[in-house]
Amino acid sequence: MIDPAFTRLHEDAALLLAAWDHPEPQQRILRDQYLIFLREHYDAMSRECPVGHLTSSALVMDVDRTRVLLTLHPKVGRWLQLGGHNETTDGSVREAALRETIEESGILDVSISTEPIRLDRHPVPCGGRMSEHLDVQYLALVPADARAVMSEESDDLRWFPIGALPEPLDPAVRAMIDTAALG
């Protein structure tokens, strides 16, 4: 039996994605795939869904959009945006992205975009098995002088100037940065 809170998140995700549009055709195709996944999996918002699940993340940038805050993810060993699994305490997919941002950055003064900026679907080891994350990605702006504090969920947490990003950088992270830079 699925927790009723995940049912609420499932409904939120379906409504959010049904109304979401993006100028890139590949992003619209992903949106349609997410909607099919939601229709086929009543537990799509829970990490317990064995084939995959929706996740929520945010690209954290300073308000001037000159720097980006990335985490060195311990499971994949790459610099990524902040984010993770939806929880029963989250009121929406957007709230999950905001919660993850605050938890993983230690920054409380966060302004998160109203709508996602991108979607990204990728295989990932999760819960001891290979799974898929269908990530809903937001933009989070923080004050230029915001001080990040690394959480236990990271091997490193660091600000990078847009012109000096770590290499190799995950293509999905680069796409988020490119989208955010267009403002």
C-alpha positions in Angstrom: 0.0 0.0 0.0 1.4 3.4 -1.0 1.5 6.2 1.5 -1.3 8.8 0.8 1.3 11.5 0.8 2.9 9.9 -2.2 -0.5 9.8 -3.9 -0.8 13.6 -3.3 2.7 14.0 -4.8 1.8 11.8 -7.7 -1.2 14.0 -8.5 1.0 17.1 -8.1 3.6 15.8 -10.5 1.0 14.8 -13.1 -0.7 18.2 -13.0 2.7 20.0 -13.1 4.0 18.1 -16.0 0.8 18.1 -18.0 0.9 21.9 -18.0 4.7 22.2 -18.5 6.2 23.2 -21.8 9.7 23.7 -23.0 11.1 25.1 -26.3 13.3 22.0 -26.9 11.5 19.1 -28.5 13.5 16.5 -26.5 12.3 18.1 -23.3 8.7 17.8 -24.5 9.3 14.1 -25.4 10.7 13.5 -21.9 7.7 15.2 -20.3 5.4 12.9 -22.2 7.5 9.9 -21.1 7.2 11.1 -17.5 3.4 11.3 -17.8 3.2 7.8 -19.2 5.5 6.6 -16.3 3.1 8.3 -13.8 0.1 6.6 -15.4 1.8 3.2 -15.3 3.2 3.4 -11.8 1.0 4.4 -8.9 4.2 4.4 -6.7 6.2 6.5 -9.1 7.0 9.1 -6.5 8.5 6.6 -4.0 12.0 5.3 -4.0 10.4 1.9 -3.4 9.2 1.8 -7.1 11.7 -0.8 -8.3 11.9 0.3 -12.0 12.4 3.9 -11.2 10.9 7.0 -9.6 10.6 10.8 -10.0 13.1 12.8 -8.1 13.4 16.5 -7.5 16.5 18.7 -7.9 17.7 22.3 -8.2 20.6 24.0 -9.8 21.8 26.5 -7.2 23.2 29.7 -8.6 24.0 33.0 -7.0 21.5 35.8 -7.8 23.9 37.3 -10.4 24.1 33.9 -12.1 27.8 34.0 -12.2 28.5 31.0 -10.0 26.9 27.6 -9.5 27.0 25.4 -6.4 27.7 21.8 -7.1 28.0 18.7 -5.0 30.4 15.9 -5.5 28.0 13.0 -5.3 29.4 10.0 -3.3 27.6 7.3 -5.3 28.4 8.4 -8.8 31.6 10.4 -8.1 30.6 13.4 -10.3 29.7 17.0 -9.7 26.0 17.4 -9.8 23.1 19.7 -8.9 21.5 19.3 -5.5 18.5 17.1 -5.1 17.1 13.7 -4.4 14.1 11.6 -3.5 10.7 12.9 -2.8 9.6 12.4 0.8 6.1 12.0 2.4 6.5 15.3 4.1 6.9 17.2 0.8 3.8 19.1 -0.3 4.8 19.2 -4.0 7.6 18.3 -6.4 8.8 21.9 -6.1 8.8 21.8 -2.3 10.9 18.6 -2.5 13.5 20.4 -4.7 13.5 23.3 -2.2 13.9 21.0 0.8 16.7 19.1 -0.9 18.5 22.4 -1.7 18.3 23.6 1.8 19.3 20.3 3.3 22.3 19.8 1.0 23.6 23.4 0.9 22.8 24.7 4.4 21.5 27.9 2.7 18.1 29.0 4.0 17.6 32.1 1.8 16.6 30.3 -1.4 14.3 31.5 -4.2 13.3 28.5 -6.3 11.7 28.8 -9.8 8.0 28.3 -10.0 8.3 25.7 -12.7 11.0 23.2 -13.6 13.7 24.4 -16.0 14.5 20.9 -17.4 13.9 17.2 -17.0 16.5 14.5 -17.1 16.0 10.7 -17.1 19.0 8.6 -16.2 20.0 5.1 -14.8 21.3 5.1 -11.3 22.1 2.6 -8.6 19.4 3.1 -6.0 18.6 1.0 -3.0 21.1 -1.7 -3.9 19.7 -2.2 -7.5 19.8 -0.4 -10.8 16.9 1.9 -11.3 16.0 5.1 -13.1 15.6 8.6 -11.8 13.1 10.8 -13.7 14.4 14.1 -12.4 12.4 17.2 -12.3 14.9 20.1 -12.2 14.4 23.6 -10.9 16.5 26.7 -10.6 17.4 28.0 -7.1 18.8 31.5 -6.7 20.6 32.5 -3.5 22.3 35.7 -2.4 25.7 36.4 -3.8 27.3 36.1 -0.4 25.5 32.9 0.6 27.7 30.5 2.5 27.2 26.8 1.8 27.7 24.1 4.4 28.3 20.6 3.1 25.9 17.9 4.3 26.7 14.3 5.0 25.2 13.4 1.6 28.1 14.9 -0.3 31.8 14.2 -0.7 32.4 17.9 -1.5 30.4 21.0 -2.0 31.8 23.9 -3.9 31.0 27.1 -5.8 32.3 27.3 -9.4 32.4 30.3 -11.6 30.3 29.7 -14.8 33.5 30.1 -16.8 35.5 27.5 -14.7 33.2 24.5 -14.3 34.7 21.2 -13.2 35.5 18.7 -16.0 34.3 16.4 -17.1 30.8 17.8 -16.2 27.7 15.7 -16.6 25.9 16.8 -19.8 22.6 17.1 -17.9 24.2 19.6 -15.5 25.7 21.6 -18.3 22.3 21.7 -20.0 20.8 23.0 -16.7 23.4 25.7 -16.5 22.9 26.7 -20.2 19.1 26.9 -19.6 19.6 29.0 -16.4 22.0 31.3 -18.1 19.4 32.2 -20.7 17.3 33.4 -17.8 
